[in-house]
Amino acid sequence: MAVGAFVPFPAQAPPAPAPAFQSAAPATAEQEWQAVLRHRARAVLTRDEAAFTASLDPAAPEDFQRRQRELFQNLAEVPLAEWDYEVRGSTGGSGTPEVVLRYALAGVDEVPTERPTGFTFTHRDGRWLLSGDERARGRSWRGPWDFGDCRVRVLPHGVVIGHDGSEELADRVAAELDSAEAAVTAVWGPEWRRQVGVLLPRSQEELRELVGAEFAVDGIAAVAVADKVDTAARRVEGPRVVLNTETADRLSDTSLRVVLRHEMAHVAARADTADGAPMWLLEGFADYVGYRASGLPPERIAPDLARRVRTGEPPAGPPPDADFHTSGRDLDLAYQQSWSLVAHLVRRVGEPKVVELYKRIAGSGTPSEVDPALHEIAGLSTAELLRSWRSELRRTF
């Protein structure tokens, strides 16, 4: 089973400036909608349920009103540094504007992240009220709080957010989180946020909402995601580790430790990882960090690779990116080859130079940077690296 994956989310447009109220003229509908949402956001942060429900249309469908009351309660334990909404534009005054939710987890997010949401406003008794959340039209992103009451563990290096029923897994994750941060920092160095939000979805529906419907989660224990990344500014919005609880529940303590360190390595490296970087480097480096100091022998870490070598079919080179979009044994083999190649590179040139290579190659976002980076930083050609790796494989297995 592949231990984890790295999934960037598509970039979003930068926020438009908030509309200014004009004291000399009546407020527009958009400005009034913004005011309603501003009061709603303040009620979330101050835990004022009466103010929160005051924004709801009493004639709205009962299902909508019930979900909104549940949402408020579900957020009770979530540590929020920011929670706000912004109207980005109307749809011809129809009462269904484009809205984004801007939020930040306290102690985790260095900058807030934005997710699309949607509301229906109804004008009643001289004021605008919320009467729908546009969920049926697919315009609302849903967070963990939309799937049930959130149960939170706050730790020195992050938070774990789960639900009722996930207490045992949440306790196991919480017990490993701080040591995972230390393990990642020992390799990558201290120049990263060193905080992570770990999400434990209660269903496959919630899992797919949190990581993206286009990503195949079968057989994956966890996924590292981010909402938006600017590698030039080294700005990452919404970095999260999302566990596939159906798989993670069955992991041994050692396997769970490997998974968390693997995913936290992705979080640490995300600001230096551009789209298009070779997957073998991204996943191989994360696996190296995950398995480092685990005490597991190579045969346990890479059983499929060992069989290939012993049957006279050693890999000719690193796996192509396409192999990471398969499933089953092919996916497992891709991870194992990548781990083995990066671990071999560490033995050749040491961890600091491998980190330097990662930043140079992954930051460029192109596989063509591998050969010049190896030559300039490690004094190796790609051909030399692959020859020595294959020789080591034959000795190891």
C-alpha positions as CSV (number, residue, x, y, z in Angstrom):
1,M,0.0,0.0,0.0
2,A,1.3,3.4,-0.9
3,V,1.8,5.4,2.3
4,G,0.6,8.8,1.1
5,A,0.4,11.4,-1.6
6,F,0.8,15.0,-2.4
7,V,-2.0,16.9,-4.1
8,P,-1.9,20.6,-5.0
9,F,-5.3,22.4,-5.4
10,P,-5.8,24.8,-8.4
11,A,-4.8,28.4,-7.8
12,Q,-7.6,30.8,-7.1
13,A,-8.0,34.4,-8.2
14,P,-6.7,37.0,-5.8
15,P,-9.3,38.7,-3.6
16,A,-11.1,41.7,-5.0
17,P,-11.2,44.8,-2.7
18,A,-14.2,44.8,-0.4
19,P,-16.9,47.3,-1.4
20,A,-16.9,50.6,0.5
21,F,-20.2,51.9,2.0
22,Q,-21.3,55.3,0.8
23,S,-22.8,57.4,3.6
24,A,-24.5,59.8,1.1
25,A,-26.3,57.1,-1.0
26,P,-28.4,54.0,-0.2
27,A,-26.4,50.8,0.1
28,T,-26.4,48.4,-2.8
29,A,-27.7,44.9,-2.5
30,E,-24.1,43.6,-2.6
31,Q,-23.1,45.9,0.2
32,E,-26.1,44.8,2.3
33,W,-25.2,41.1,1.6
34,Q,-21.6,41.8,2.7
35,A,-22.9,43.4,6.0
36,V,-25.1,40.3,6.7
37,L,-22.1,38.0,6.2
38,R,-19.8,40.2,8.3
39,H,-22.2,39.9,11.2
40,R,-22.5,36.2,10.6
41,A,-18.7,35.8,10.7
42,R,-18.3,37.9,13.8
43,A,-20.9,35.7,15.5
44,V,-18.9,32.6,14.7
45,L,-15.7,34.1,16.2
46,T,-17.4,35.4,19.3
47,R,-19.6,32.2,19.7
48,D,-22.8,34.3,19.6
49,E,-25.4,31.8,18.5
50,A,-28.3,34.3,18.7
51,A,-26.5,36.7,16.4
52,F,-25.6,33.9,14.0
53,T,-29.2,32.6,13.7
54,A,-30.5,36.2,13.4
55,S,-29.1,36.2,9.9
56,L,-31.3,33.3,8.8
57,D,-34.7,33.8,7.0
58,P,-37.3,32.3,9.3
59,A,-39.3,31.3,6.2
60,A,-36.3,29.4,4.8
61,P,-36.5,25.6,4.4
62,E,-36.2,23.8,7.7
63,D,-33.4,21.6,6.4
64,F,-31.3,24.7,5.7
65,Q,-32.0,26.3,9.1
66,R,-31.1,23.0,10.8
67,R,-27.8,22.6,8.9
68,Q,-26.9,26.2,9.8
69,R,-27.6,25.6,13.5
70,E,-25.5,22.4,13.4
71,L,-22.7,24.2,11.6
72,F,-22.5,26.7,14.4
73,Q,-22.3,24.0,17.0
74,N,-19.9,21.9,14.9
75,L,-17.4,24.8,15.0
76,A,-17.4,25.2,18.8
77,E,-14.1,23.4,19.3
78,V,-12.3,24.6,16.2
79,P,-9.5,27.1,17.0
80,L,-10.1,29.9,14.5
81,A,-7.7,32.8,14.1
82,E,-9.9,34.2,11.2
83,W,-13.3,33.5,9.8
84,D,-14.8,35.9,7.3
85,Y,-16.8,36.1,4.0
86,E,-16.5,38.3,1.0
87,V,-19.0,38.9,-1.8
88,R,-17.1,38.8,-5.0
89,G,-19.9,39.7,-7.4
90,S,-23.6,39.3,-7.9
91,T,-25.6,37.4,-10.5
92,G,-27.8,40.3,-11.7
93,G,-29.3,41.0,-8.3
94,S,-30.9,37.6,-8.1
95,G,-29.8,37.1,-4.5
96,T,-27.2,34.3,-5.3
97,P,-23.9,36.2,-5.3
98,E,-20.4,34.6,-5.6
99,V,-19.0,34.4,-2.1
100,V,-15.7,33.2,-0.6
101,L,-15.0,32.0,2.9
102,R,-11.7,33.2,4.3
103,Y,-10.5,31.3,7.4
104,A,-7.4,30.4,9.3
105,L,-6.8,27.8,12.0
106,A,-5.2,29.4,15.0
107,G,-1.6,28.3,15.6
108,V,-1.5,26.5,12.3
109,D,-2.1,28.8,9.4
110,E,0.5,31.5,8.7
111,V,-1.9,33.1,6.3
112,P,-5.7,32.6,5.8
113,T,-7.0,30.4,3.0
114,E,-10.1,31.0,0.8
115,R,-12.7,28.5,-0.3
116,P,-15.7,29.1,-2.5
117,T,-19.1,29.1,-1.0
118,G,-22.6,30.2,-2.0
119,F,-25.6,31.7,-0.3
120,T,-29.1,32.6,-1.4
121,F,-30.4,35.9,0.1
122,T,-34.0,36.8,0.4
123,H,-35.3,40.3,1.0
124,R,-37.9,40.1,3.7
125,D,-39.4,42.9,5.9
126,G,-37.0,45.5,4.6
127,R,-33.8,43.6,5.0
128,W,-31.7,40.8,3.5
129,L,-31.6,37.4,5.1
130,L,-30.0,34.0,4.3
131,S,-32.4,31.5,2.9
132,G,-30.1,28.9,1.3
133,D,-26.5,27.7,1.0
134,E,-26.4,26.8,-2.7
135,R,-25.2,23.3,-1.9
136,A,-27.4,21.6,-4.4
137,R,-25.8,23.7,-7.2
138,G,-22.3,22.6,-6.2
139,R,-21.1,26.1,-5.3
140,S,-20.2,25.5,-1.7
141,W,-17.0,24.0,-0.5
142,R,-17.6,21.9,2.7
143,G,-15.1,21.7,5.5
144,P,-15.0,19.2,8.3
145,W,-17.5,21.2,10.3
146,D,-20.1,20.6,7.5
147,F,-19.9,16.9,8.2
148,G,-20.5,16.8,11.9
149,D,-19.4,18.0,15.3
150,C,-15.6,18.6,15.3
151,R,-13.5,17.1,18.1
152,V,-10.1,18.8,18.3
153,R,-6.7,18.0,19.8
154,V,-4.5,21.1,20.1
155,L,-0.8,20.3,20.2
156,P,2.5,22.3,20.2
157,H,3.0,21.6,16.5
158,G,-0.5,21.5,15.2
159,V,-4.2,20.5,15.6
160,V,-6.0,17.2,14.9
161,I,-9.7,17.7,13.8
162,G,-11.9,14.6,13.8
163,H,-15.5,13.7,14.7
164,D,-17.3,11.6,17.3
165,G,-16.2,8.1,16.7
166,S,-12.7,8.9,15.7
167,E,-11.3,9.4,19.2
168,E,-9.0,6.4,19.2
169,L,-7.3,7.3,15.9
170,A,-7.2,11.0,16.9
171,D,-5.4,10.0,20.1
172,R,-2.9,7.9,18.1
173,V,-2.2,10.8,15.7
174,A,-1.9,13.3,18.5
175,A,0.7,11.1,20.2
176,E,2.8,11.1,17.0
177,L,2.4,14.7,15.8
178,D,5.1,16.5,17.7
179,S,7.8,13.7,17.1
180,A,6.8,13.8,13.4
181,E,7.6,17.5,13.3
182,A,11.0,16.9,14.9
183,A,11.8,14.1,12.5
184,V,10.9,16.3,9.5
185,T,12.8,19.3,10.8
186,A,15.9,17.1,11.4
187,V,16.1,16.5,7.6
188,W,14.5,19.6,6.1
189,G,15.7,22.2,8.6
190,P,13.7,24.7,10.7
191,E,12.7,27.0,7.8
192,W,9.1,26.0,7.6
193,R,5.9,26.7,9.6
194,R,6.4,23.6,11.8
195,Q,2.7,23.4,12.3
196,V,0.2,21.2,10.6
197,G,-3.6,20.7,10.6
198,V,-4.5,17.0,10.4
199,L,-8.1,16.1,9.4
200,L,-9.8,12.8,10.1
201,P,-12.9,12.6,7.8
202,R,-15.7,10.4,9.0
203,S,-16.8,9.2,5.5
204,Q,-15.5,8.7,2.0
205,E,-17.8,11.6,1.0
206,E,-16.0,13.9,3.4
207,L,-12.6,12.6,2.3
208,R,-13.3,13.4,-1.3
209,E,-14.6,16.8,-0.5
210,L,-11.4,17.6,1.4
211,V,-8.9,16.3,-1.1
212,G,-10.8,16.8,-4.4
213,A,-13.0,14.5,-6.3
214,E,-10.5,14.0,-9.1
215,F,-8.0,12.3,-6.8
216,A,-8.2,8.5,-6.4
217,V,-8.0,7.9,-2.7
218,D,-8.3,4.1,-2.8
219,G,-5.3,2.4,-1.2
220,I,-3.8,5.7,0.1
221,A,-3.5,6.2,3.8
222,A,-3.2,10.0,3.7
223,V,-2.9,13.0,1.4
224,A,-1.2,16.3,1.8
225,V,-3.1,19.1,0.2
226,A,-2.9,22.9,-0.1
227,D,-5.5,25.3,-1.4
228,K,-3.1,27.7,-3.1
229,V,0.7,27.9,-3.4
230,D,2.9,30.7,-4.6
231,T,6.5,29.3,-4.7
232,A,7.9,32.7,-5.7
233,A,6.6,34.3,-2.5
234,R,6.9,31.0,-0.6
235,R,3.3,31.4,0.5
236,V,1.1,28.4,1.1
237,E,-2.6,28.6,1.9
238,G,-4.5,25.9,3.7
239,P,-1.9,23.1,4.0
240,R,-3.5,20.1,5.5
241,V,-2.8,16.4,6.0
242,V,-6.0,14.4,5.4
243,L,-6.1,10.8,6.6
244,N,-8.1,8.1,4.8
245,T,-9.6,6.9,8.1
246,E,-10.8,3.6,6.6
247,T,-7.1,2.8,5.9
248,A,-5.4,4.6,8.7
249,D,-7.5,2.9,11.4
250,R,-5.9,-0.4,10.4
251,L,-2.3,0.8,10.5
252,S,0.2,-0.4,13.1
253,D,1.8,2.3,15.2
254,T,5.0,2.1,13.1
255,S,3.1,2.5,9.8
256,L,1.1,5.4,11.2
257,R,4.3,7.0,12.3
258,V,5.8,6.6,8.8
259,V,2.6,8.0,7.1
260,L,2.5,11.1,9.3
261,R,6.2,11.9,8.8
262,H,5.8,11.3,5.0
263,E,2.9,13.8,4.8
264,M,4.5,16.3,7.1
265,A,7.6,16.3,4.8
266,H,5.2,17.3,2.0
267,V,3.9,20.1,4.1
268,A,7.4,21.3,5.0
269,A,8.5,21.2,1.3
270,R,5.3,22.7,-0.2
271,A,6.5,26.2,-0.6
272,D,9.5,24.9,-2.6
273,T,7.5,22.5,-4.8
274,A,6.2,23.8,-8.1
275,D,3.7,22.0,-10.2
276,G,5.4,19.8,-12.8
277,A,8.2,18.6,-10.5
278,P,9.1,14.9,-10.9
279,M,6.9,12.8,-8.7
280,W,9.7,10.3,-8.0
281,L,11.6,13.1,-6.2
282,L,8.6,14.4,-4.3
283,E,7.3,11.0,-3.1
284,G,10.8,9.5,-2.7
285,F,12.0,12.3,-0.5
286,A,8.8,12.1,1.6
287,D,9.1,8.4,1.9
288,Y,12.8,8.8,2.9
289,V,11.8,11.1,5.7
290,G,9.0,8.8,6.7
291,Y,11.1,5.6,6.9
292,R,14.2,7.3,8.3
293,A,15.1,5.8,11.7
294,S,12.1,3.5,11.5
295,G,14.3,0.4,12.0
296,L,12.6,-1.3,9.1
297,P,14.8,-3.4,6.8
298,P,14.8,-2.7,3.0
299,E,12.9,-5.9,2.3
300,R,10.0,-4.6,4.5
301,I,10.0,-1.2,3.0
302,A,10.2,-2.3,-0.6
303,P,9.0,-5.9,-1.0
304,D,7.8,-5.4,-4.6
305,L,11.1,-3.8,-5.7
306,A,13.0,-6.7,-4.0
307,R,11.0,-9.2,-6.0
308,R,11.7,-7.4,-9.2
309,V,15.5,-7.3,-8.6
310,R,15.6,-11.0,-7.5
311,T,13.8,-12.1,-10.7
312,G,16.2,-10.2,-12.9
313,E,14.0,-7.2,-13.6
314,P,15.7,-4.3,-11.8
315,P,14.4,-0.8,-12.8
316,A,16.1,1.1,-15.5
317,G,15.4,4.4,-13.9
318,P,13.0,6.3,-11.7
319,P,9.3,5.6,-12.2
320,P,7.5,8.1,-14.6
321,D,4.8,10.4,-13.2
322,A,2.1,8.3,-14.8
323,D,2.9,5.4,-12.5
324,F,1.8,7.5,-9.5
325,H,-1.7,7.8,-11.1
326,T,-2.3,4.0,-11.1
327,S,-3.4,1.8,-8.2
328,G,-2.5,-1.5,-6.5
329,R,1.0,-3.1,-7.0
330,D,2.1,-0.7,-9.7
331,L,1.6,2.3,-7.5
332,D,3.3,0.5,-4.6
333,L,6.3,-0.3,-6.8
334,A,6.5,3.4,-7.9
335,Y,6.7,4.5,-4.3
336,Q,9.3,1.8,-3.4
337,Q,11.5,2.7,-6.4
338,S,11.4,6.4,-5.5
339,W,12.2,5.7,-1.8
340,S,15.1,3.5,-2.8
341,L,16.6,6.0,-5.3
342,V,16.4,8.9,-2.8
343,A,17.8,6.9,0.0
344,H,20.7,5.8,-2.2
345,L,21.2,9.5,-3.2
346,V,21.4,10.4,0.5
347,R,24.0,7.7,1.1
348,R,26.0,9.1,-1.8
349,V,25.9,12.8,-1.0
350,G,24.3,13.3,2.4
351,E,21.0,14.8,3.6
352,P,21.9,18.5,3.3
353,K,22.8,18.1,-0.4
354,V,19.6,16.1,-1.1
355,V,17.5,18.9,0.5
356,E,19.4,21.4,-1.7
357,L,18.7,19.2,-4.8
358,Y,15.1,18.9,-3.8
359,K,14.7,22.7,-3.6
360,R,16.5,23.2,-6.9
361,I,14.7,20.5,-8.9
362,A,11.2,20.7,-7.3
363,G,11.3,24.5,-7.3
364,S,11.9,24.6,-11.0
365,G,8.9,22.4,-11.7
366,T,10.6,20.6,-14.6
367,P,12.3,17.2,-14.8
368,S,14.9,18.7,-17.1
369,E,16.5,20.3,-14.1
370,V,17.5,16.9,-12.7
371,D,20.8,16.4,-14.6
372,P,22.2,20.0,-14.3
373,A,21.3,20.1,-10.6
374,L,22.9,16.7,-9.9
375,H,26.1,17.9,-11.7
376,E,26.4,21.3,-10.0
377,I,25.3,20.3,-6.5
378,A,26.4,16.6,-6.2
379,G,29.0,16.2,-8.8
380,L,27.1,13.4,-10.4
381,S,25.4,12.8,-13.7
382,T,22.0,11.1,-13.9
383,A,23.6,8.1,-15.6
384,E,26.2,7.8,-12.8
385,L,23.5,8.0,-10.2
386,L,21.4,5.3,-11.9
387,R,24.3,3.0,-12.4
388,S,25.3,3.1,-8.7
389,W,21.7,2.8,-7.6
390,R,21.2,-0.4,-9.7
391,S,24.4,-1.8,-8.4
392,E,23.3,-1.2,-4.8
393,L,19.9,-2.8,-5.5
394,R,21.7,-6.0,-6.6
395,R,23.8,-6.0,-3.4
396,T,20.9,-5.2,-1.1
397,F,18.4,-7.7,-2.5
